[in-house]
Amino acid sequence: MNKAQLVEAIADKMGGRQQAADAVDAVLDAIVRAVVAGDRVSVTGFGSFEKVERPARYARNPQTGERVRVKKTAVPRFRAGQGFKDLVSGSKKLPKGGEVAVKKAPKGSLTGGKATTKAAAKKATAKKATAKKAAVKKTTAAKKTTAAKTTAAKKTTAKKAAPAKAAAKKTTAKKTTAAAKKTTAKKTAPAKKAAAVKAPARKTTARKTAAKKTTAKKK
């Protein structure tokens, strides 16, 4: 069965030949792209498609018998699932009508080889690297947020402290002025009292002068 025959076989189930052709193309394209990328495509009970790397080796040319060095390469490989194998071997009967019900394969029947292990390791490494990058980004963002909050808090504190300092300066100035006025008043009061005490002496001198003039007139 070729691709055209496969499309014809499923055309009735897909609702037309064009729909069947599109479905087959989409499935094959997805499988090919995944295997080329190093991923393993596994259909439970049916089989798995994977990429296998072959190391460099020596082989013999069947025509000349000459020893030839074969370069390192990668080839696709399909491993049939246990359900598929059982149907092909005849241990299980193929249903006459309807779709083939391929049961889930036993655990470990679709275990991949070295290529699958390498692909899994690459995926795990990529996930770890992505997680580290995400953690670094979160840490950097947290630091920036903390710094911004600290700066804002400092600015707010400075703004609040400025009026308080101004008020303190005004209060100090008022207190200083009041104290200076009190001191000046205290110093001025004794001087005024002394002046008031000296005033009667002038009156006494005037009286004595008047008495001398009166005595002179009598003589």
Backbone as a ProteinNet text record, in pm:
[ID]
protein_1_A
[PRIMARY]
MNKAQLVEAIADKMGGRQQAADAVDAVLDAIVRAVVAGDRVSVTGFGSFEKVERPARYARNPQTGERVRVKKTAVPRFRAGQGFKDLVSGSKKLPKGGEVAVKKAPKGSLTGGKATTKAAAKKATAKKATAKKAAVKKTTAAKKTTAAKTTAAKKTTAKKAAPAKAAAKKTTAKKTTAAAKKTTAKKTAPAKKAAAVKAPARKTTARKTAAKKTTAKKK
[TERTIARY]
85.1	0	88.8	65.3	139.6	56.3	107.8	39.2	-99.3	-109.3	-238.4	-340.9	-296.3	-387.2	-427.8	-333.3	-365.1	-471.5	-458.1	-556.7	-692.9	-695.7	-822.9	-885.7	-800.7	-852.1	-922	-877	-938.4	-1027	-1045.4	-1124.8	-1267	-1328.2	-1467.2	-1481.3	-1381.6	-1387.8	-1359.3	-1282.8	-1245.7	-1342.5	-1438.9	-1538.6	-1499.8	-1402.5	-1362.6	-1214.8	-1177.7	-1038	-943.5	-988.5	-903.3	-876.8	-981.9	-964.2	-870.7	-881.6	-795.5	-650.3	-629.6	-493.2	-431.5	-512	-461.8	-425.6	-508	-482.1	-353	-334.6	-213.1	-88.9	-97.7	16.5	50.4	-52.9	-29.2	37.6	-7.9	49.7	195.3	220.3	356.7	451.6	403.3	486.7	523.3	426.7	453.1	554.7	542.6	635.9	777.2	788.2	920.6	989.3	914.8	973.5	1020.3	941.3	977.8	1102.3	1109.3	1224.8	1351.4	1341.3	1457.9	1509.9	1418.5	1458.7	1517.3	1513.1	1569.5	1467.4	1339.5	1234	1187.2	1123.7	1069.7	918.4	863.2	718.2	670.2	593.2	548.4	396.5	342.8	198.8	176.3	114.1	98.6	30.5	96.8	42.3	77.2	106.4	140.1	290.5	362.7	507.6	563.7	692	758.6	857.8	867.9	963.4	1070.4	1197.3	1305.4	1427.7	1516.9	1640.6	1755.1	1828.7	1938.3	2069	2167.6	2298.3	2391.8	2454.5	2549.4	2690.8	2780.5	2917.9	2994.6	3105.7	3190.1	3242.1	3248.6	3289	3350.4	3401.6	3455.8	3362	3339.6	3255	3324.9	3269.9	3329.5	3236	3294.7	3218.7	3181.6	3050.3	3010.7	3056.7	3080.2	3121.5	3271.7	3350.7	3496.6	3559.6	3485.5	3542.1	3638.9	3647.7	3739.3	3684.3	3775.8	3735.8	3715.1	3599.3	3561.8	3523.1	3566.3	3530.3	3396.9	3304.2	3172	3167.8	3125.9	3120.4	3007	3017.3	2912.6	2785.4	2673.3	2546.1	2431.5	2315.3	2193.7	2085.9	2011.5	1907.6	1778.9	1662.6	1536.5	1511.9	1442.1	1411.5	1269.6	1200	1065.3	1065.7	1012.6	998.4	850.2	808.9	667.4	631.2	510.9	461.7	418.1	402	368.3	233.3	136.6	4.2	10.8	90.4	109.2	177.8	280.3	352.3	261.2	175.3	84.7	-12.3	-60.8	-153.4	-82.2	41.6	116.2	155.8	196.9	240	123.7	2.6	-113.5	-152.9	-81.7	-119	-250.7	-283.9	-412.9	-480.4	-612.1	-687	-721.9	-711.4	-745	-896.3	-961.2	-1107.2	-1149.7	-1261.6	-1306.9	-1357.8	-1438.1	-1493.1	-1452.1	-1455.7	-1422.9	-1272.3	-1234.7	-1095.1	-1024	-894.1	-813.4	-793.5	-834.7	-819	-684.6	-583.7	-450.2	-443.3	-425	-419.9	-286.8	-286.3	-164.9	-55.5	63.7	175.5	223.2	281.9	335.1	443.5	461.5	560.9	700.8	773.5	909.7	920.1	805.4	812.1	851.6	831.1	864.8	980.1	1069.6	1182.9	1278.3	1319.2	1406.5	1550.8	1635	1777.1	1858.8	1984.7	2075.5	2029.8	1976	1933.2	1822.2	1728.8	1618.1	1670.5	1766	1825	1893.7	1969	2037.1	1936.3	1829.7	1728.1	1663.9	1635.2	1576.7	1672	1802	1902.1	1908.9	1903.6	1906.2	1784.9	1668.8	1547.9	1558.1	1607.9	1622.5	1718.2	1830.9	1928.1	1866.8	1791.5	1726.5	1626.9	1551.9	1453.7	1523.2	1635.7	1709.7	1763.3	1818	1870.8	1759.6	1642.7	1529.3	1486.1	1484.3	1445.9	1544.7	1675.8	1777.3	1759.5	1736.7	1717.4	1596.6	1488	1367.2	1393.9	1471.6	1504.6	1588.6	1685.7	1770.2	1686.2	1593.5	1508	1422.1	1366.2	1283.7	1365	1487.5	1573.8	1607.3	1642.7	1675.2	1555.7	1438.1	1317.4	1288.3	1309	1285.5	1381.6	1509.9	1608.7	1571.7	1531.8	1493.6	1373.5	1275.2	1156.9	1193	1280.5	1323.6	1397.2	1487.7	1562.1	1468.5	1368.8	1273.8	1194	1151.6	1075.6	1161.1	1287.4	1377.5	1398.2	1420.3	1438.4	1314.1	1196.7	1071.7	1053.1	1089.1	1076.5	1169.3	1293.9	1388.4	1336.2	1282.8	1229.3	1112.7	1023.3	909	954.9	1053.9	1106.9	1170.7	1246.6	1309.9	1205.1	1097.4	990.6	923.9	900.8	837.7	931.4	1061	1157.3	1179.9	1169	1194.1	1100.6	966.6	878.6	908.9	941.9	972	1095.1	1199.9	1321	1290.2	1209.6	1174.2	1098.4	1003.4	926.5	1016.5	1114	1207	1290.4	1337.2	1415.4	1333.7	1206.2	1119.4	1098.5	1072.7	1051.5	1175	1294.1	1420	1440.5	1410.4	1425.6	1332.7	1207.3	1111.6	1159.7	1206.9	1254.6	1373.7	1466.4	1584.5	1544.8	1450.6	1404.4	1338.3	1252.7	1184	1282.7	1383.5	1484.5	1563.9	1599.1	1674.4	1593.3	1462.8	1377.2	1368.4	1353.9	1347	1475.1	1589	1718.9	1733.6	1694	1702.2	1613	1491	1398	1454.7	1516.9	1574.6	1687.5	1771.5	1882.3	1832.6	1726.1	1672.8	1603.2	1537.4	1461.8	1549.1	1666.7	1751.2	1799.6	1827.9	1873.5	1765.3	1639.8	1528.6	1509.8	1521.8	1507.8	1616.2	1741.7	1852.2	1826.6	1772.7	1741.2	1634.4	1534.1	1427.6	1480	1579.5	1638.4	1717.6	1787.1	1868.5	1783.6	1664.1	1577.8	1556.1	1530.4	1510.3	1632.7	1753.6	1876.2	1876.3	1829.8	1822	1727.8	1612.8	1515.1	1577.7	1656.9	1720.5	1819.6	1896.1	1991.9	1920.7	1806.8	1728.5	1677.9	1638.6	1589.2	1700.9	1818.4	1931.6	1964.6	1959.6	1988.1	1886.7	1757.4	1651.8	1672.6	1717.2	1741.1	1854.5	1963.2	2074.9	2030.5	1948.5	1899.8	1817.6	1731.7	1646.3	1730.7	1832.2	1921.7	1995	2035.7	2106.7	2018.3	1889.5	1793.8	1774.6	1765.6	1741.1	1856.8	1976.6	2090.9	2088.4
-119.2	0	124.3	210.1	335.1	447.3	568.2	679.6	703.9	696.4	719.7	615.4	488.9	383.7	402.5	454	480.8	589.7	692.2	799.8	746.6	662.4	603.4	516.4	447.8	358	434.3	556.2	630.6	745.5	755.7	866.4	864.5	745.8	736.4	778.1	743.3	776.8	924	988	1127.3	1224.2	1170.6	1256.2	1303.2	1239	1278.1	1252.6	1245.4	1215.3	1329.1	1452.6	1566.7	1576.2	1552.6	1555.3	1444	1327.4	1215.4	1245.7	1305.4	1340.5	1443.5	1542.3	1643.5	1581.8	1487.1	1422.4	1340.6	1264.6	1183.1	1272.1	1379.2	1470.8	1535.2	1573	1638.8	1543.8	1419.7	1321.6	1291.4	1266.8	1234.9	1353.3	1474.4	1592.8	1611.2	1590.2	1604.2	1501.5	1377.3	1271.5	1302.8	1342.2	1370.1	1485.9	1593.3	1709.4	1676.9	1598.6	1563.1	1474.9	1377	1286.2	1360.6	1449.9	1527.9	1614	1665	1748	1666.4	1534.8	1449.8	1399.6	1428.5	1382.2	1242.4	1178.5	1044.3	1052.7	1000.9	997.9	857.9	848.1	716.9	710	611.1	585.6	455.6	465.3	349.3	233.5	117.8	-2.3	-16.6	96.4	91.8	87	182.1	182.6	321.3	333.6	461.3	491	619.9	667.9	746.5	721.5	790.8	806.5	895.4	921.8	845.7	770.4	689.7	736.1	763.1	806.3	685.8	676.1	567.3	623.9	571	624.2	588.7	652.5	622.5	478.8	409.2	268.3	231	108.1	53.5	-53.5	-52.8	-153.5	-201.7	-306.2	-362.4	-341.8	-302.7	-287.2	-425.6	-457.5	-593.9	-632.8	-534.9	-565	-591.2	-507	-521.6	-583.4	-585.2	-638	-542.2	-422.9	-324.5	-268.2	-243.5	-187.2	-36.1	9.1	149	208.1	331.9	400.2	471.9	445	507.1	618.1	737.1	850.2	835.7	913.5	916.7	972.2	909.3	950.6	925.9	972.7	951.7	898.9	799.3	736.3	727.5	732.9	714.9	566	538.5	399.1	389.7	283.7	258.2	128.8	135.6	16.7	-11.8	-128.6	-164.1	-188.6	-148.2	-171.4	-316.6	-354.1	-493	-531.9	-439.6	-470.4	-494.5	-411.5	-427.9	-560.5	-594.7	-720.2	-841.1	-832.9	-945.9	-968.7	-859.9	-873.8	-930.9	-884.9	-932.4	-1078.8	-1116.1	-1254.6	-1352.8	-1301	-1390.3	-1434.2	-1393.1	-1430.8	-1366	-1259.3	-1195.1	-1180.1	-1198.6	-1194.1	-1050.5	-1023.3	-891.4	-881.6	-781.1	-769.1	-754.1	-811.6	-809.2	-672.3	-611	-479.6	-374.1	-250.8	-141	-119.3	-28.1	5.6	-96.9	-107.7	-200.5	-141.3	-217	-171.7	-221.7	-134.7	-171.6	-140.1	-244.1	-225	-163.6	-111.3	-49.7	-153.8	-120.3	-213.5	-228.9	-345.8	-366.1	-264.6	-240.3	-143.1	-185.7	-92.8	-121.3	-173.3	-199	-252.6	-146.4	-18.9	88.4	173.6	112.9	185.8	226.1	351.3	400.1	361.9	381	348.7	467.5	471.7	577.8	713.9	713.9	841.6	902	817.1	865.4	919.2	847.7	892	1026.5	1042.1	1169.2	1281.9	1253.2	1355.4	1397.2	1297.2	1328.1	1410.9	1375.8	1452.8	1597.5	1615.2	1750.4	1829.9	1765.1	1834.6	1875.7	1781.6	1812.3	1929	1928.4	2037.8	2170.7	2167.2	2289.6	2342.2	2250.1	2292.4	2354.7	2293.9	2348.5	2487.9	2503.4	2634.7	2738.9	2699.8	2792.3	2830.2	2729.8	2756.9	2852.3	2832	2920.8	3063.1	3077.9	3211.5	3279	3201.2	3257.4	3301.1	3218.8	3253.5	3380.6	3391.3	3511.7	3634.9	3622	3735.1	3777.1	3677.3	3709.2	3779.6	3728.5	3790	3933.4	3956.1	4091.3	4184.7	4134.8	4216.7	4249.7	4150.2	4172.9	4277.5	4269.4	4367.7	4508.8	4520.5	4650.1	4706.8	4619.7	4664.6	4711.8	4634	4671.7	4804.5	4822.4	4947.7	5065.6	5044.8	5152.6	5188.4	5084.7	5109.1	5183.1	5143.4	5208.5	5354.9	5382.6	5521.4	5604.7	5547.1	5618.7	5647.2	5547.3	5565.8	5676.2	5679.7	5783.8	5922.4	5933.4	6061.7	6106.6	6012.7	6045.5	6091.5	6020.3	6057.2	6195.4	6222	6353.3	6464.1	6438	6537.2	6563.4	6454.8	6469.9	6539.8	6512.8	6569.5	6718.5	6761.3	6902.1	6997.2	6976.6	7065.8	7062.5	6943.4	6932.1	7015.1	7008.2	7087.3	7236.8	7277.6	7418.6	7467.1	7384	7420.5	7431.7	7337	7340.5	7467.4	7506.8	7629.4	7751.1	7756.1	7868.8	7876.2	7758.7	7754.8	7802.7	7755.7	7797.6	7948	8001	8145.5	8224.5	8176.3	8245	8244.6	8127.1	8115	8208.5	8212.5	8298.3	8445.3	8486.4	8626	8662.9	8570.5	8597.2	8610	8518.5	8523.6	8652.4	8695.6	8820.1	8939	8940	9049.6	9054.3	8934.3	8929.2	8980.8	8939	8984.5	9135.6	9189.5	9334.4	9409.3	9352.2	9415.4	9416.1	9301.8	9292.6	9393.8	9409.3	9504.3	9648.4	9679.8	9816.5	9858.3	9764.3	9795.9	9856.2	9796.3	9858.7	9997.6	10018.7	10150.9	10255.9	10218.7	10311.1	10341.7	10235.7	10257.2	10351.1	10331	10418.1	10561.9	10582.4	10717.5	10780	10694	10742.9	10782.6	10709.8	10740.1	10869.1	10893.7	11014.2	11139.5	11132.8	11248.3	11329.1	11274.9	11353.8	11434.4	11389.1	11464.4	11599.2	11602	11729.1	11826.6	11772.8	11856.6	11914.2	11832.5	11878.7	11990.3	11976.8	12080.7	12209.7	12198.1	12317.5	12385.4	12306	12363	12438.5	12377.9	12441.9	12575.9	12577.9	12701.6	12809.7	12767.6	12863.1	12917.9	12830.2	12871.7	12972.6	12952.7	13046.2	13180.9	13182.8	13310.7	13382.3	13315.2	13376.4	13436.1	13366.3	13416.6	13540.6	13543.3	13658.1	13780.3	13763.1	13874	13930.8	13847.3	13892.6	13976.7	13937.1	14017.5	14151.9
0	0	0	-96.4	-100.6	-37.8	-49	15.9	-44.5	-178.1	-244.2	-201.4	-191.4	-148	-0.8	78.6	218.5	229.1	145.8	145.4	104	3.6	-41.7	68.3	143.3	247.4	359.7	386.8	497.8	449.3	317.3	262.1	314.9	321.5	366.9	513	593.8	736.6	762.6	672.3	691.3	625.1	550.1	485.2	347.7	284.4	150.1	128.6	-0.7	-32.7	5.3	-16.3	15.2	165.5	243.9	389.7	435.5	373	408.6	371.9	252.7	209.8	304.5	344.8	437.9	572.9	617.7	746.5	742.1	634.5	621.3	614.6	534.7	522.3	656.4	729.4	858.3	957.3	961.8	1054	1018.2	889.1	846.8	869.3	839.9	859.2	1006.7	1094.1	1238.3	1286.3	1236.7	1277.7	1229	1102	1044.7	1117.5	1141	1206.9	1348.5	1420	1557.3	1561	1470	1468.3	1426.9	1328.9	1286.4	1401.6	1484	1597.6	1711.6	1700.5	1804.8	1903.5	1880.6	1969.7	1929.7	2022.1	1996.1	1987.8	1877.8	1860	1894.5	2000.9	2047.4	2046.1	1975.3	1972.4	2047.8	2163.6	2251.1	2179.7	2182.8	2120.6	1974	1906.4	1763.9	1743.4	1802.5	1787.9	1813.9	1790.6	1815.6	1703.2	1671	1572.5	1646.2	1614.2	1683.1	1593.7	1636.7	1565.1	1632	1554	1607.1	1542.9	1626.8	1576.6	1563.2	1448.5	1423.4	1421.1	1501.4	1504.6	1376.9	1357.1	1240.5	1250.7	1139	1141.3	1006.5	1001.1	876	823.8	693.5	628.8	501.7	441.3	319.1	201.2	90.7	-32.5	-83.3	-95.8	-136.2	-277.2	-362.2	-498.8	-509.1	-441.9	-452.2	-328.1	-219.2	-95.2	-27.5	-81.6	-24.8	107.1	199.9	329.1	314.4	356.7	339.2	475.5	499.4	624.6	604.9	693.8	689.2	794.4	754.8	846.3	947.7	1051.7	1153.7	1092.4	1122.7	1063.8	1161.6	1124.4	1203.7	1111.8	1160.2	1078.7	1160.4	1092.2	1164.2	1189.4	1298.3	1329.3	1385	1341.6	1391.2	1471.7	1589.7	1673.9	1693.5	1651	1663.1	1808.8	1845	1979.7	1997.4	2123.1	2152	2094.9	2098.8	2042.8	1894.1	1823.2	1679.2	1650.6	1728.6	1710.5	1730.2	1828.6	1856.3	1742	1681.5	1568.4	1445.9	1422.7	1306.7	1322.5	1442.6	1466.5	1468.7	1488.7	1490.1	1629.2	1730.2	1866.1	1907	1837.3	1858.1	1723	1721.5	1596.5	1559.7	1430.6	1379.7	1364	1419.1	1406.6	1260.2	1223.9	1085	1042.6	1126.4	1091	1192	1148.9	1239.7	1250.4	1340.1	1357.4	1443.7	1423.6	1501.9	1641.7	1741.4	1879.8	1931.3	1924.2	1971.3	2120.3	2199.8	2343.8	2385.1	2504.5	2558.3	2573.8	2529.6	2536.8	2680.3	2712.2	2846.5	2878.6	3007.5	3052	3008.7	2944.3	2901.4	2759.9	2694.4	2558.5	2456.4	2490.7	2398.5	2452.3	2524.9	2580.8	2470.3	2468.4	2363.1	2387.5	2285.4	2296.2	2341.6	2296.9	2339.6	2288.9	2165.9	2109.1	2192.8	2236.5	2319.2	2450.5	2508.1	2635.1	2619.2	2509.6	2484.5	2465.6	2390.2	2367.7	2499.7	2584.5	2715	2799.4	2792.9	2869	2819.7	2686.2	2629.9	2676.1	2676.5	2720.4	2865.7	2949.7	3091.9	3113.7	3038.7	3051.1	3009	2898.4	2850.3	2952.5	3015.4	3116.5	3236.5	3278.7	3392.8	3361	3237.4	3197.7	3196.3	3143.8	3141.1	3281.8	3371.6	3510.4	3577.8	3550.4	3608.5	3557.6	3425.6	3368.9	3431.8	3448.9	3509.7	3653.6	3728.2	3866.9	3872.5	3778.6	3775.4	3744.7	3648.9	3613.9	3732	3805.4	3921.3	4028.8	4052.5	4154.1	4117.6	3989.2	3943.2	3958.2	3919.8	3932.2	4078.3	4166.9	4309.6	4364.3	4322.7	4368	4321.4	4194.1	4141.2	4217.2	4245.1	4318.4	4457.9	4525.8	4660.9	4660.3	4560.3	4550	4526.4	4439.4	4410.1	4535.7	4610.9	4733.6	4836.5	4849.2	4945	4909.6	4779.1	4733.9	4761.3	4732.1	4756.1	4905.3	4989.4	5134	5183.5	5130.7	5169.3	5130.5	5007	4962	5050.4	5084.3	5168.9	5306.1	5363.4	5495.2	5491.2	5381.2	5367.5	5359.7	5283	5270.7	5405.5	5480.3	5610.9	5709.2	5699.7	5793.7	5767.8	5641.1	5607.6	5682.3	5679.7	5756.6	5905.9	5957.9	6100.2	6136.5	6051.2	6076	6070.3	5970	5957.1	6080.3	6126.1	6245.2	6367.1	6377.1	6490.2	6486.6	6366.7	6352.9	6393.9	6349.2	6384	6535	6595.6	6740.8	6815	6771	6833.8	6820.4	6700.3	6677.9	6769.5	6782.2	6869.3	7014.2	7060.3	7197	7220.1	7123.9	7135.3	7142.8	7057.3	7056.2	7188.3	7239.1	7365.1	7479.8	7481.2	7588.1	7580.2	7457.6	7440.8	7490.6	7459.9	7504.6	7656.2	7717.8	7863.7	7926	7871.3	7924.5	7912.1	7797.6	7775.3	7874.1	7894.9	7988.3	8129.7	8167.8	8302.5	8318.7	8216.8	8224.8	8227.9	8156	8146.3	8275.7	8345.3	8468	8576.7	8614	8717.3	8677.4	8547.8	8504	8526	8494.6	8515.6	8663.5	8746.6	8891.2	8943.2	8897.6	8939.7	8899	8780.5	8733.5	8821.2	8859.6	8945.3	9082.3	9133.4	9265.4	9259.1	9146.7	9133.2	9119.5	9077.5	9057.4	9185.1	9305.5	9428.7	9462.7	9432.6	9463.2	9393.4	9270.1	9197.4	9269	9316.1	9386.1	9512.8	9588.2	9713.5	9684.5	9578.8	9540	9507.3	9441.2	9407.2	9533.2	9630.5	9755.9	9829.5	9834.9	9901.2	9834.3	9700.2	9628.2	9663.5	9673.1	9708.9	9849.8	9940.7	10082	10087.8	10011.3	10009.1	9958.8	9854	9800.4	9904.2	9978.3	10082.5	10193.3	10233.8	10340.6	10294.7	10173.5	10121.4	10120.3	10083.8	10079.2	10218.6	10322.4	10457.5	10508	10478.9	10521.6	10455.3
[MASK]
+++++++++++++++++++++++++++++++++++++++++++++++++++++++++++++++++++++++++++++++++++++++++++++++++++++++++++++++++++++++++++++++++++++++++++++++++++++++++++++++++++++++++++++++++++++++++++++++++++++++++++++++++++++++++++

